[in-house]
Amino acid sequence: MIYNSSGPFPPTNRIGHLEFAWNTIKETSSNSQDTIIKQAFRLAKPDEKMKKNLITFVCNSFDFWE
C-alpha cells in the first residue's frame, strides 16, 4: 500500500486515487537525479494515453485499489 502525507492511507475515491498516483509520478520524477527519468516524464506529461498508462501502472503495481 502507498502512503501519503495527508494520512496513513491513499484517498478512498477513484479520482483521489488517480490524482494521488499522478502526483506520486510527478514528485518521483522531480526528485530523481536520473536525467532519463526526468526526460521520460517531460515526454509523457502532455501525452494523455501515456499519462493514463503510467497512472494505471502505478495503481496496479502497488495494490493501490485495496
PDBQT receptor file of N, H, CA, C and O in Angstrom, charges set to zero:
ATOM      1  N   MET A   1       0.840  -1.175   0.000  1.00  0.00    +0.000 N 
ATOM      2  CA  MET A   1       0.000   0.000   0.000  1.00  0.00    +0.000 C 
ATOM      3  C   MET A   1       0.886   1.239   0.000  1.00  0.00    +0.000 C 
ATOM      4  O   MET A   1       1.904   1.271   0.692  1.00  0.00    +0.000 OA
ATOM      5  N   ILE A   2       0.513   2.249  -0.762  1.00  0.00    +0.000 N 
ATOM      6  H   ILE A   2      -0.313   2.223  -1.324  1.00  0.00    +0.000 HD
ATOM      7  CA  ILE A   2       1.248   3.516  -0.827  1.00  0.00    +0.000 C 
ATOM      8  C   ILE A   2       0.721   4.434   0.261  1.00  0.00    +0.000 C 
ATOM      9  O   ILE A   2      -0.475   4.459   0.548  1.00  0.00    +0.000 OA
ATOM     10  N   TYR A   3       1.620   5.177   0.854  1.00  0.00    +0.000 N 
ATOM     11  H   TYR A   3       2.592   5.157   0.621  1.00  0.00    +0.000 HD
ATOM     12  CA  TYR A   3       1.233   6.132   1.894  1.00  0.00    +0.000 C 
ATOM     13  C   TYR A   3       1.311   7.552   1.361  1.00  0.00    +0.000 C 
ATOM     14  O   TYR A   3       2.021   7.818   0.391  1.00  0.00    +0.000 OA
ATOM     15  N   ASN A   4       0.582   8.464   1.993  1.00  0.00    +0.000 N 
ATOM     16  H   ASN A   4       0.005   8.248   2.781  1.00  0.00    +0.000 HD
ATOM     17  CA  ASN A   4       0.667   9.867   1.587  1.00  0.00    +0.000 C 
ATOM     18  C   ASN A   4       0.787  10.770   2.805  1.00  0.00    +0.000 C 
ATOM     19  O   ASN A   4       0.604  10.327   3.939  1.00  0.00    +0.000 OA
ATOM     20  N   SER A   5       1.096  12.041   2.562  1.00  0.00    +0.000 N 
ATOM     21  H   SER A   5       1.245  12.401   1.641  1.00  0.00    +0.000 HD
ATOM     22  CA  SER A   5       1.353  12.963   3.661  1.00  0.00    +0.000 C 
ATOM     23  C   SER A   5       0.098  13.371   4.422  1.00  0.00    +0.000 C 
ATOM     24  O   SER A   5       0.195  13.836   5.558  1.00  0.00    +0.000 OA
ATOM     25  N   SER A   6      -1.074  13.208   3.822  1.00  0.00    +0.000 N 
ATOM     26  H   SER A   6      -1.153  12.831   2.899  1.00  0.00    +0.000 HD
ATOM     27  CA  SER A   6      -2.306  13.617   4.493  1.00  0.00    +0.000 C 
ATOM     28  C   SER A   6      -2.887  12.525   5.383  1.00  0.00    +0.000 C 
ATOM     29  O   SER A   6      -3.944  12.723   5.982  1.00  0.00    +0.000 OA
ATOM     30  N   GLY A   7      -2.237  11.404   5.479  1.00  0.00    +0.000 N 
ATOM     31  H   GLY A   7      -1.378  11.243   4.992  1.00  0.00    +0.000 HD
ATOM     32  CA  GLY A   7      -2.737  10.336   6.330  1.00  0.00    +0.000 C 
ATOM     33  C   GLY A   7      -2.080   9.023   5.979  1.00  0.00    +0.000 C 
ATOM     34  O   GLY A   7      -1.281   8.951   5.045  1.00  0.00    +0.000 OA
ATOM     35  N   PRO A   8      -2.412   7.983   6.722  1.00  0.00    +0.000 N 
ATOM     36  CA  PRO A   8      -1.745   6.695   6.501  1.00  0.00    +0.000 C 
ATOM     37  C   PRO A   8      -2.232   5.936   5.276  1.00  0.00    +0.000 C 
ATOM     38  O   PRO A   8      -1.606   4.956   4.872  1.00  0.00    +0.000 OA
ATOM     39  N   PHE A   9      -3.335   6.370   4.677  1.00  0.00    +0.000 N 
ATOM     40  H   PHE A   9      -3.843   7.166   5.005  1.00  0.00    +0.000 HD
ATOM     41  CA  PHE A   9      -3.896   5.629   3.556  1.00  0.00    +0.000 C 
ATOM     42  C   PHE A   9      -4.131   6.549   2.368  1.00  0.00    +0.000 C 
ATOM     43  O   PHE A   9      -4.346   7.748   2.544  1.00  0.00    +0.000 OA
ATOM     44  N   PRO A  10      -4.090   6.000   1.167  1.00  0.00    +0.000 N 
ATOM     45  CA  PRO A  10      -4.394   6.802  -0.027  1.00  0.00    +0.000 C 
ATOM     46  C   PRO A  10      -5.836   7.286   0.001  1.00  0.00    +0.000 C 
ATOM     47  O   PRO A  10      -6.644   6.753   0.762  1.00  0.00    +0.000 OA
ATOM     48  N   PRO A  11      -6.176   8.274  -0.801  1.00  0.00    +0.000 N 
ATOM     49  CA  PRO A  11      -7.560   8.726  -0.894  1.00  0.00    +0.000 C 
ATOM     50  C   PRO A  11      -8.486   7.555  -1.210  1.00  0.00    +0.000 C 
ATOM     51  O   PRO A  11      -8.074   6.595  -1.861  1.00  0.00    +0.000 OA
ATOM     52  N   THR A  12      -9.725   7.630  -0.755  1.00  0.00    +0.000 N 
ATOM     53  H   THR A  12     -10.060   8.410  -0.227  1.00  0.00    +0.000 HD
ATOM     54  CA  THR A  12     -10.623   6.485  -0.867  1.00  0.00    +0.000 C 
ATOM     55  C   THR A  12     -11.469   6.461  -2.135  1.00  0.00    +0.000 C 
ATOM     56  O   THR A  12     -12.049   5.422  -2.451  1.00  0.00    +0.000 OA
ATOM     57  N   ASN A  13     -11.563   7.563  -2.868  1.00  0.00    +0.000 N 
ATOM     58  H   ASN A  13     -11.092   8.407  -2.611  1.00  0.00    +0.000 HD
ATOM     59  CA  ASN A  13     -12.368   7.509  -4.090  1.00  0.00    +0.000 C 
ATOM     60  C   ASN A  13     -11.475   7.372  -5.310  1.00  0.00    +0.000 C 
ATOM     61  O   ASN A  13     -10.273   7.628  -5.241  1.00  0.00    +0.000 OA
ATOM     62  N   ARG A  14     -12.061   6.972  -6.419  1.00  0.00    +0.000 N 
ATOM     63  H   ARG A  14     -13.037   6.764  -6.475  1.00  0.00    +0.000 HD
ATOM     64  CA  ARG A  14     -11.279   6.683  -7.633  1.00  0.00    +0.000 C 
ATOM     65  C   ARG A  14     -10.520   7.905  -8.131  1.00  0.00    +0.000 C 
ATOM     66  O   ARG A  14      -9.344   7.798  -8.478  1.00  0.00    +0.000 OA
ATOM     67  N   ILE A  15     -11.166   9.055  -8.171  1.00  0.00    +0.000 N 
ATOM     68  H   ILE A  15     -12.122   9.142  -7.888  1.00  0.00    +0.000 HD
ATOM     69  CA  ILE A  15     -10.498  10.278  -8.626  1.00  0.00    +0.000 C 
ATOM     70  C   ILE A  15      -9.342  10.614  -7.695  1.00  0.00    +0.000 C 
ATOM     71  O   ILE A  15      -8.272  11.013  -8.154  1.00  0.00    +0.000 OA
ATOM     72  N   GLY A  16      -9.545  10.459  -6.418  1.00  0.00    +0.000 N 
ATOM     73  H   GLY A  16     -10.414  10.135  -6.045  1.00  0.00    +0.000 HD
ATOM     74  CA  GLY A  16      -8.476  10.698  -5.453  1.00  0.00    +0.000 C 
ATOM     75  C   GLY A  16      -7.297   9.765  -5.688  1.00  0.00    +0.000 C 
ATOM     76  O   GLY A  16      -6.142  10.180  -5.591  1.00  0.00    +0.000 OA
ATOM     77  N   HIS A  17      -7.585   8.516  -5.994  1.00  0.00    +0.000 N 
ATOM     78  H   HIS A  17      -8.523   8.179  -6.073  1.00  0.00    +0.000 HD
ATOM     79  CA  HIS A  17      -6.519   7.542  -6.291  1.00  0.00    +0.000 C 
ATOM     80  C   HIS A  17      -5.727   7.972  -7.519  1.00  0.00    +0.000 C 
ATOM     81  O   HIS A  17      -4.496   7.944  -7.517  1.00  0.00    +0.000 OA
ATOM     82  N   LEU A  18      -6.445   8.371  -8.567  1.00  0.00    +0.000 N 
ATOM     83  H   LEU A  18      -7.445   8.393  -8.569  1.00  0.00    +0.000 HD
ATOM     84  CA  LEU A  18      -5.784   8.765  -9.808  1.00  0.00    +0.000 C 
ATOM     85  C   LEU A  18      -4.924  10.012  -9.604  1.00  0.00    +0.000 C 
ATOM     86  O   LEU A  18      -3.796  10.086 -10.093  1.00  0.00    +0.000 OA
ATOM     87  N   GLU A  19      -5.468  10.990  -8.877  1.00  0.00    +0.000 N 
ATOM     88  H   GLU A  19      -6.384  10.930  -8.479  1.00  0.00    +0.000 HD
ATOM     89  CA  GLU A  19      -4.707  12.210  -8.606  1.00  0.00    +0.000 C 
ATOM     90  C   GLU A  19      -3.477  11.909  -7.761  1.00  0.00    +0.000 C 
ATOM     91  O   GLU A  19      -2.393  12.432  -8.019  1.00  0.00    +0.000 OA
ATOM     92  N   PHE A  20      -3.650  11.068  -6.756  1.00  0.00    +0.000 N 
ATOM     93  H   PHE A  20      -4.530  10.644  -6.547  1.00  0.00    +0.000 HD
ATOM     94  CA  PHE A  20      -2.517  10.712  -5.902  1.00  0.00    +0.000 C 
ATOM     95  C   PHE A  20      -1.448   9.973  -6.695  1.00  0.00    +0.000 C 
ATOM     96  O   PHE A  20      -0.256  10.228  -6.518  1.00  0.00    +0.000 OA
ATOM     97  N   ALA A  21      -1.862   9.063  -7.566  1.00  0.00    +0.000 N 
ATOM     98  H   ALA A  21      -2.830   8.857  -7.710  1.00  0.00    +0.000 HD
ATOM     99  CA  ALA A  21      -0.900   8.324  -8.392  1.00  0.00    +0.000 C 
ATOM    100  C   ALA A  21      -0.133   9.289  -9.296  1.00  0.00    +0.000 C 
ATOM    101  O   ALA A  21       1.090   9.191  -9.406  1.00  0.00    +0.000 OA
ATOM    102  N   TRP A  22      -0.839  10.223  -9.947  1.00  0.00    +0.000 N 
ATOM    103  H   TRP A  22      -1.832  10.303  -9.858  1.00  0.00    +0.000 HD
ATOM    104  CA  TRP A  22      -0.161  11.170 -10.830  1.00  0.00    +0.000 C 
ATOM    105  C   TRP A  22       0.791  12.071 -10.042  1.00  0.00    +0.000 C 
ATOM    106  O   TRP A  22       1.903  12.349 -10.492  1.00  0.00    +0.000 OA
ATOM    107  N   ASN A  23       0.355  12.525  -8.870  1.00  0.00    +0.000 N 
ATOM    108  H   ASN A  23      -0.548  12.299  -8.504  1.00  0.00    +0.000 HD
ATOM    109  CA  ASN A  23       1.234  13.347  -8.032  1.00  0.00    +0.000 C 
ATOM    110  C   ASN A  23       2.472  12.567  -7.595  1.00  0.00    +0.000 C 
ATOM    111  O   ASN A  23       3.563  13.130  -7.506  1.00  0.00    +0.000 OA
ATOM    112  N   THR A  24       2.308  11.292  -7.326  1.00  0.00    +0.000 N 
ATOM    113  H   THR A  24       1.422  10.834  -7.398  1.00  0.00    +0.000 HD
ATOM    114  CA  THR A  24       3.449  10.444  -6.963  1.00  0.00    +0.000 C 
ATOM    115  C   THR A  24       4.428  10.340  -8.120  1.00  0.00    +0.000 C 
ATOM    116  O   THR A  24       5.640  10.417  -7.917  1.00  0.00    +0.000 OA
ATOM    117  N   ILE A  25       3.916  10.166  -9.329  1.00  0.00    +0.000 N 
ATOM    118  H   ILE A  25       2.931  10.103  -9.494  1.00  0.00    +0.000 HD
ATOM    119  CA  ILE A  25       4.761  10.101 -10.519  1.00  0.00    +0.000 C 
ATOM    120  C   ILE A  25       5.501  11.430 -10.705  1.00  0.00    +0.000 C 
ATOM    121  O   ILE A  25       6.705  11.441 -10.959  1.00  0.00    +0.000 OA
ATOM    122  N   LYS A  26       4.778  12.550 -10.579  1.00  0.00    +0.000 N 
ATOM    123  H   LYS A  26       3.800  12.542 -10.373  1.00  0.00    +0.000 HD
ATOM    124  CA  LYS A  26       5.409  13.865 -10.745  1.00  0.00    +0.000 C 
ATOM    125  C   LYS A  26       6.505  14.100  -9.711  1.00  0.00    +0.000 C 
ATOM    126  O   LYS A  26       7.598  14.547 -10.057  1.00  0.00    +0.000 OA
ATOM    127  N   GLU A  27       6.218  13.802  -8.446  1.00  0.00    +0.000 N 
ATOM    128  H   GLU A  27       5.329  13.439  -8.166  1.00  0.00    +0.000 HD
ATOM    129  CA  GLU A  27       7.203  14.007  -7.384  1.00  0.00    +0.000 C 
ATOM    130  C   GLU A  27       8.424  13.117  -7.567  1.00  0.00    +0.000 C 
ATOM    131  O   GLU A  27       9.557  13.555  -7.364  1.00  0.00    +0.000 OA
ATOM    132  N   THR A  28       8.192  11.877  -7.949  1.00  0.00    +0.000 N 
ATOM    133  H   THR A  28       7.272  11.521  -8.114  1.00  0.00    +0.000 HD
ATOM    134  CA  THR A  28       9.304  10.955  -8.173  1.00  0.00    +0.000 C 
ATOM    135  C   THR A  28      10.212  11.478  -9.287  1.00  0.00    +0.000 C 
ATOM    136  O   THR A  28      11.437  11.456  -9.167  1.00  0.00    +0.000 OA
ATOM    137  N   SER A  29       9.607  11.939 -10.349  1.00  0.00    +0.000 N 
ATOM    138  H   SER A  29       8.612  11.957 -10.447  1.00  0.00    +0.000 HD
ATOM    139  CA  SER A  29      10.385  12.497 -11.454  1.00  0.00    +0.000 C 
ATOM    140  C   SER A  29      11.130  13.749 -11.014  1.00  0.00    +0.000 C 
ATOM    141  O   SER A  29      12.312  13.915 -11.314  1.00  0.00    +0.000 OA
ATOM    142  N   SER A  30      10.447  14.610 -10.317  1.00  0.00    +0.000 N 
ATOM    143  H   SER A  30       9.486  14.476 -10.074  1.00  0.00    +0.000 HD
ATOM    144  CA  SER A  30      11.049  15.863  -9.861  1.00  0.00    +0.000 C 
ATOM    145  C   SER A  30      12.221  15.632  -8.913  1.00  0.00    +0.000 C 
ATOM    146  O   SER A  30      13.225  16.340  -8.979  1.00  0.00    +0.000 OA
ATOM    147  N   ASN A  31      12.094  14.648  -8.037  1.00  0.00    +0.000 N 
ATOM    148  H   ASN A  31      11.278  14.073  -7.984  1.00  0.00    +0.000 HD
ATOM    149  CA  ASN A  31      13.118  14.373  -7.035  1.00  0.00    +0.000 C 
ATOM    150  C   ASN A  31      14.250  13.488  -7.546  1.00  0.00    +0.000 C 
ATOM    151  O   ASN A  31      15.270  13.333  -6.875  1.00  0.00    +0.000 OA
ATOM    152  N   SER A  32      14.074  12.917  -8.716  1.00  0.00    +0.000 N 
ATOM    153  H   SER A  32      13.245  13.043  -9.261  1.00  0.00    +0.000 HD
ATOM    154  CA  SER A  32      15.071  11.999  -9.261  1.00  0.00    +0.000 C 
ATOM    155  C   SER A  32      16.313  12.741  -9.736  1.00  0.00    +0.000 C 
ATOM    156  O   SER A  32      16.226  13.852 -10.259  1.00  0.00    +0.000 OA
ATOM    157  N   GLN A  33      17.448  12.124  -9.550  1.00  0.00    +0.000 N 
ATOM    158  H   GLN A  33      17.519  11.222  -9.125  1.00  0.00    +0.000 HD
ATOM    159  CA  GLN A  33      18.701  12.658 -10.088  1.00  0.00    +0.000 C 
ATOM    160  C   GLN A  33      18.982  12.079 -11.478  1.00  0.00    +0.000 C 
ATOM    161  O   GLN A  33      19.948  12.467 -12.135  1.00  0.00    +0.000 OA
ATOM    162  N   ASP A  34      18.143  11.163 -11.913  1.00  0.00    +0.000 N 
ATOM    163  H   ASP A  34      17.358  10.847 -11.380  1.00  0.00    +0.000 HD
ATOM    164  CA  ASP A  34      18.314  10.478 -13.194  1.00  0.00    +0.000 C 
ATOM    165  C   ASP A  34      17.713  11.320 -14.321  1.00  0.00    +0.000 C 
ATOM    166  O   ASP A  34      16.501  11.527 -14.366  1.00  0.00    +0.000 OA
ATOM    167  N   THR A  35      18.551  11.796 -15.215  1.00  0.00    +0.000 N 
ATOM    168  H   THR A  35      19.536  11.627 -15.178  1.00  0.00    +0.000 HD
ATOM    169  CA  THR A  35      18.065  12.640 -16.306  1.00  0.00    +0.000 C 
ATOM    170  C   THR A  35      17.143  11.889 -17.264  1.00  0.00    +0.000 C 
ATOM    171  O   THR A  35      16.277  12.497 -17.893  1.00  0.00    +0.000 OA
ATOM    172  N   ILE A  36      17.320  10.590 -17.379  1.00  0.00    +0.000 N 
ATOM    173  H   ILE A  36      18.024  10.096 -16.869  1.00  0.00    +0.000 HD
ATOM    174  CA  ILE A  36      16.450   9.796 -18.256  1.00  0.00    +0.000 C 
ATOM    175  C   ILE A  36      15.022   9.782 -17.704  1.00  0.00    +0.000 C 
ATOM    176  O   ILE A  36      14.063   9.889 -18.468  1.00  0.00    +0.000 OA
ATOM    177  N   ILE A  37      14.879   9.651 -16.396  1.00  0.00    +0.000 N 
ATOM    178  H   ILE A  37      15.658   9.564 -15.775  1.00  0.00    +0.000 HD
ATOM    179  CA  ILE A  37      13.544   9.670 -15.787  1.00  0.00    +0.000 C 
ATOM    180  C   ILE A  37      12.910  11.040 -15.979  1.00  0.00    +0.000 C 
ATOM    181  O   ILE A  37      11.730  11.135 -16.316  1.00  0.00    +0.000 OA
ATOM    182  N   LYS A  38      13.676  12.095 -15.769  1.00  0.00    +0.000 N 
ATOM    183  H   LYS A  38      14.634  12.018 -15.496  1.00  0.00    +0.000 HD
ATOM    184  CA  LYS A  38      13.147  13.453 -15.957  1.00  0.00    +0.000 C 
ATOM    185  C   LYS A  38      12.708  13.668 -17.407  1.00  0.00    +0.000 C 
ATOM    186  O   LYS A  38      11.644  14.233 -17.658  1.00  0.00    +0.000 OA
ATOM    187  N   GLN A  39      13.517  13.224 -18.349  1.00  0.00    +0.000 N 
ATOM    188  H   GLN A  39      14.382  12.765 -18.146  1.00  0.00    +0.000 HD
ATOM    189  CA  GLN A  39      13.177  13.370 -19.757  1.00  0.00    +0.000 C 
ATOM    190  C   GLN A  39      11.936  12.543 -20.104  1.00  0.00    +0.000 C 
ATOM    191  O   GLN A  39      11.065  13.009 -20.839  1.00  0.00    +0.000 OA
ATOM    192  N   ALA A  40      11.856  11.342 -19.585  1.00  0.00    +0.000 N 
ATOM    193  H   ALA A  40      12.563  10.963 -18.988  1.00  0.00    +0.000 HD
ATOM    194  CA  ALA A  40      10.697  10.477 -19.843  1.00  0.00    +0.000 C 
ATOM    195  C   ALA A  40       9.423  11.131 -19.320  1.00  0.00    +0.000 C 
ATOM    196  O   ALA A  40       8.387  11.080 -19.983  1.00  0.00    +0.000 OA
ATOM    197  N   PHE A  41       9.487  11.740 -18.152  1.00  0.00    +0.000 N 
ATOM    198  H   PHE A  41      10.328  11.783 -17.614  1.00  0.00    +0.000 HD
ATOM    199  CA  PHE A  41       8.309  12.410 -17.599  1.00  0.00    +0.000 C 
ATOM    200  C   PHE A  41       7.909  13.597 -18.474  1.00  0.00    +0.000 C 
ATOM    201  O   PHE A  41       6.725  13.792 -18.749  1.00  0.00    +0.000 OA
ATOM    202  N   ARG A  42       8.884  14.385 -18.910  1.00  0.00    +0.000 N 
ATOM    203  H   ARG A  42       9.845  14.226 -18.687  1.00  0.00    +0.000 HD
ATOM    204  CA  ARG A  42       8.571  15.533 -19.774  1.00  0.00    +0.000 C 
ATOM    205  C   ARG A  42       7.898  15.084 -21.070  1.00  0.00    +0.000 C 
ATOM    206  O   ARG A  42       6.999  15.759 -21.570  1.00  0.00    +0.000 OA
ATOM    207  N   LEU A  43       8.327  13.961 -21.605  1.00  0.00    +0.000 N 
ATOM    208  H   LEU A  43       9.058  13.412 -21.199  1.00  0.00    +0.000 HD
ATOM    209  CA  LEU A  43       7.730  13.444 -22.835  1.00  0.00    +0.000 C 
ATOM    210  C   LEU A  43       6.338  12.860 -22.591  1.00  0.00    +0.000 C 
ATOM    211  O   LEU A  43       5.450  12.992 -23.434  1.00  0.00    +0.000 OA
ATOM    212  N   ALA A  44       6.153  12.224 -21.454  1.00  0.00    +0.000 N 
ATOM    213  H   ALA A  44       6.874  12.117 -20.769  1.00  0.00    +0.000 HD
ATOM    214  CA  ALA A  44       4.879  11.561 -21.157  1.00  0.00    +0.000 C 
ATOM    215  C   ALA A  44       3.798  12.537 -20.695  1.00  0.00    +0.000 C 
ATOM    216  O   ALA A  44       2.614  12.320 -20.955  1.00  0.00    +0.000 OA
ATOM    217  N   LYS A  45       4.194  13.595 -20.022  1.00  0.00    +0.000 N 
ATOM    218  H   LYS A  45       5.155  13.772 -19.810  1.00  0.00    +0.000 HD
ATOM    219  CA  LYS A  45       3.228  14.518 -19.413  1.00  0.00    +0.000 C 
ATOM    220  C   LYS A  45       2.166  15.036 -20.382  1.00  0.00    +0.000 C 
ATOM    221  O   LYS A  45       0.987  15.010 -20.030  1.00  0.00    +0.000 OA
ATOM    222  N   PRO A  46       2.513  15.503 -21.575  1.00  0.00    +0.000 N 
ATOM    223  CA  PRO A  46       1.471  16.012 -22.472  1.00  0.00    +0.000 C 
ATOM    224  C   PRO A  46       0.713  14.926 -23.246  1.00  0.00    +0.000 C 
ATOM    225  O   PRO A  46      -0.263  15.229 -23.932  1.00  0.00    +0.000 OA
ATOM    226  N   ASP A  47       1.141  13.693 -23.146  1.00  0.00    +0.000 N 
ATOM    227  H   ASP A  47       1.935  13.446 -22.589  1.00  0.00    +0.000 HD
ATOM    228  CA  ASP A  47       0.546  12.579 -23.893  1.00  0.00    +0.000 C 
ATOM    229  C   ASP A  47      -0.485  11.885 -22.991  1.00  0.00    +0.000 C 
ATOM    230  O   ASP A  47      -0.120  11.139 -22.082  1.00  0.00    +0.000 OA
ATOM    231  N   GLU A  48      -1.761  12.135 -23.249  1.00  0.00    +0.000 N 
ATOM    232  H   GLU A  48      -2.058  12.741 -23.988  1.00  0.00    +0.000 HD
ATOM    233  CA  GLU A  48      -2.827  11.612 -22.384  1.00  0.00    +0.000 C 
ATOM    234  C   GLU A  48      -2.829  10.087 -22.286  1.00  0.00    +0.000 C 
ATOM    235  O   GLU A  48      -3.077   9.532 -21.215  1.00  0.00    +0.000 OA
ATOM    236  N   LYS A  49      -2.553   9.414 -23.395  1.00  0.00    +0.000 N 
ATOM    237  H   LYS A  49      -2.351   9.864 -24.265  1.00  0.00    +0.000 HD
ATOM    238  CA  LYS A  49      -2.526   7.947 -23.363  1.00  0.00    +0.000 C 
ATOM    239  C   LYS A  49      -1.379   7.449 -22.481  1.00  0.00    +0.000 C 
ATOM    240  O   LYS A  49      -1.562   6.527 -21.686  1.00  0.00    +0.000 OA
ATOM    241  N   MET A  50      -0.209   8.051 -22.617  1.00  0.00    +0.000 N 
ATOM    242  H   MET A  50      -0.060   8.800 -23.263  1.00  0.00    +0.000 HD
ATOM    243  CA  MET A  50       0.937   7.652 -21.799  1.00  0.00    +0.000 C 
ATOM    244  C   MET A  50       0.676   7.976 -20.320  1.00  0.00    +0.000 C 
ATOM    245  O   MET A  50       1.010   7.188 -19.435  1.00  0.00    +0.000 OA
ATOM    246  N   LYS A  51       0.083   9.128 -20.073  1.00  0.00    +0.000 N 
ATOM    247  H   LYS A  51      -0.188   9.768 -20.792  1.00  0.00    +0.000 HD
ATOM    248  CA  LYS A  51      -0.257   9.522 -18.698  1.00  0.00    +0.000 C 
ATOM    249  C   LYS A  51      -1.183   8.475 -18.077  1.00  0.00    +0.000 C 
ATOM    250  O   LYS A  51      -0.977   8.047 -16.941  1.00  0.00    +0.000 OA
ATOM    251  N   LYS A  52      -2.207   8.068 -18.837  1.00  0.00    +0.000 N 
ATOM    252  H   LYS A  52      -2.374   8.416 -19.759  1.00  0.00    +0.000 HD
ATOM    253  CA  LYS A  52      -3.134   7.048 -18.352  1.00  0.00    +0.000 C 
ATOM    254  C   LYS A  52      -2.405   5.743 -18.070  1.00  0.00    +0.000 C 
ATOM    255  O   LYS A  52      -2.641   5.106 -17.044  1.00  0.00    +0.000 OA
ATOM    256  N   ASN A  53      -1.517   5.344 -18.980  1.00  0.00    +0.000 N 
ATOM    257  H   ASN A  53      -1.325   5.862 -19.813  1.00  0.00    +0.000 HD
ATOM    258  CA  ASN A  53      -0.763   4.106 -18.796  1.00  0.00    +0.000 C 
ATOM    259  C   ASN A  53       0.138   4.168 -17.561  1.00  0.00    +0.000 C 
ATOM    260  O   ASN A  53       0.242   3.189 -16.823  1.00  0.00    +0.000 OA
ATOM    261  N   LEU A  54       0.785   5.304 -17.334  1.00  0.00    +0.000 N 
ATOM    262  H   LEU A  54       0.700   6.100 -17.934  1.00  0.00    +0.000 HD
ATOM    263  CA  LEU A  54       1.635   5.449 -16.149  1.00  0.00    +0.000 C 
ATOM    264  C   LEU A  54       0.820   5.375 -14.861  1.00  0.00    +0.000 C 
ATOM    265  O   LEU A  54       1.212   4.705 -13.906  1.00  0.00    +0.000 OA
ATOM    266  N   ILE A  55      -0.303   6.059 -14.846  1.00  0.00    +0.000 N 
ATOM    267  H   ILE A  55      -0.622   6.603 -15.622  1.00  0.00    +0.000 HD
ATOM    268  CA  ILE A  55      -1.163   6.036 -13.658  1.00  0.00    +0.000 C 
ATOM    269  C   ILE A  55      -1.658   4.616 -13.402  1.00  0.00    +0.000 C 
ATOM    270  O   ILE A  55      -1.644   4.152 -12.262  1.00  0.00    +0.000 OA
ATOM    271  N   THR A  56      -2.092   3.928 -14.447  1.00  0.00    +0.000 N 
ATOM    272  H   THR A  56      -2.104   4.305 -15.373  1.00  0.00    +0.000 HD
ATOM    273  CA  THR A  56      -2.552   2.543 -14.305  1.00  0.00    +0.000 C 
ATOM    274  C   THR A  56      -1.437   1.657 -13.775  1.00  0.00    +0.000 C 
ATOM    275  O   THR A  56      -1.667   0.830 -12.893  1.00  0.00    +0.000 OA
ATOM    276  N   PHE A  57      -0.231   1.823 -14.303  1.00  0.00    +0.000 N 
ATOM    277  H   PHE A  57      -0.044   2.495 -15.019  1.00  0.00    +0.000 HD
ATOM    278  CA  PHE A  57       0.912   1.039 -13.848  1.00  0.00    +0.000 C 
ATOM    279  C   PHE A  57       1.168   1.263 -12.360  1.00  0.00    +0.000 C 
ATOM    280  O   PHE A  57       1.341   0.305 -11.606  1.00  0.00    +0.000 OA
ATOM    281  N   VAL A  58       1.192   2.513 -11.942  1.00  0.00    +0.000 N 
ATOM    282  H   VAL A  58       1.052   3.291 -12.555  1.00  0.00    +0.000 HD
ATOM    283  CA  VAL A  58       1.442   2.818 -10.526  1.00  0.00    +0.000 C 
ATOM    284  C   VAL A  58       0.348   2.217  -9.657  1.00  0.00    +0.000 C 
ATOM    285  O   VAL A  58       0.637   1.584  -8.642  1.00  0.00    +0.000 OA
ATOM    286  N   CYS A  59      -0.890   2.410 -10.045  1.00  0.00    +0.000 N 
ATOM    287  H   CYS A  59      -1.124   2.925 -10.869  1.00  0.00    +0.000 HD
ATOM    288  CA  CYS A  59      -2.011   1.894  -9.246  1.00  0.00    +0.000 C 
ATOM    289  C   CYS A  59      -1.975   0.364  -9.144  1.00  0.00    +0.000 C 
ATOM    290  O   CYS A  59      -2.188  -0.190  -8.066  1.00  0.00    +0.000 OA
ATOM    291  N   ASN A  60      -1.711  -0.304 -10.244  1.00  0.00    +0.000 N 
ATOM    292  H   ASN A  60      -1.538   0.146 -11.120  1.00  0.00    +0.000 HD
ATOM    293  CA  ASN A  60      -1.694  -1.764 -10.237  1.00  0.00    +0.000 C 
ATOM    294  C   ASN A  60      -0.437  -2.337  -9.584  1.00  0.00    +0.000 C 
ATOM    295  O   ASN A  60      -0.487  -3.402  -8.968  1.00  0.00    +0.000 OA
ATOM    296  N   SER A  61       0.672  -1.643  -9.715  1.00  0.00    +0.000 N 
ATOM    297  H   SER A  61       0.712  -0.778 -10.215  1.00  0.00    +0.000 HD
ATOM    298  CA  SER A  61       1.934  -2.137  -9.177  1.00  0.00    +0.000 C 
ATOM    299  C   SER A  61       2.003  -2.111  -7.666  1.00  0.00    +0.000 C 
ATOM    300  O   SER A  61       2.728  -2.899  -7.058  1.00  0.00    +0.000 OA
ATOM    301  N   PHE A  62       1.261  -1.218  -7.061  1.00  0.00    +0.000 N 
ATOM    302  H   PHE A  62       0.672  -0.577  -7.554  1.00  0.00    +0.000 HD
ATOM    303  CA  PHE A  62       1.371  -1.012  -5.621  1.00  0.00    +0.000 C 
ATOM    304  C   PHE A  62       0.077  -1.316  -4.887  1.00  0.00    +0.000 C 
ATOM    305  O   PHE A  62      -0.165  -0.764  -3.814  1.00  0.00    +0.000 OA
ATOM    306  N   ASP A  63      -0.761  -2.185  -5.447  1.00  0.00    +0.000 N 
ATOM    307  H   ASP A  63      -0.564  -2.633  -6.319  1.00  0.00    +0.000 HD
ATOM    308  CA  ASP A  63      -2.030  -2.550  -4.797  1.00  0.00    +0.000 C 
ATOM    309  C   ASP A  63      -2.791  -1.303  -4.353  1.00  0.00    +0.000 C 
ATOM    310  O   ASP A  63      -3.322  -1.248  -3.244  1.00  0.00    +0.000 OA
ATOM    311  N   PHE A  64      -2.836  -0.320  -5.219  1.00  0.00    +0.000 N 
ATOM    312  H   PHE A  64      -2.404  -0.365  -6.120  1.00  0.00    +0.000 HD
ATOM    313  CA  PHE A  64      -3.402   0.982  -4.910  1.00  0.00    +0.000 C 
ATOM    314  C   PHE A  64      -4.907   0.927  -4.681  1.00  0.00    +0.000 C 
ATOM    315  O   PHE A  64      -5.453   1.767  -3.966  1.00  0.00    +0.000 OA
ATOM    316  N   TRP A  65      -5.571  -0.031  -5.268  1.00  0.00    +0.000 N 
ATOM    317  H   TRP A  65      -5.128  -0.713  -5.849  1.00  0.00    +0.000 HD
ATOM    318  CA  TRP A  65      -7.042  -0.057  -5.204  1.00  0.00    +0.000 C 
ATOM    319  C   TRP A  65      -7.570  -0.772  -3.966  1.00  0.00    +0.000 C 
ATOM    320  O   TRP A  65      -8.781  -0.802  -3.751  1.00  0.00    +0.000 OA
ATOM    321  N   GLU A  66      -6.715  -1.332  -3.170  1.00  0.00    +0.000 N 
ATOM    322  H   GLU A  66      -5.731  -1.308  -3.345  1.00  0.00    +0.000 HD
ATOM    323  CA  GLU A  66      -7.197  -2.054  -1.981  1.00  0.00    +0.000 C 
ATOM    324  C   GLU A  66      -7.726  -1.112  -0.936  1.00  0.00    +0.000 C 
ATOM    325  O   GLU A  66      -8.169  -1.553   0.124  1.00  0.00    +0.000 OA
TER     326      GLU A  66
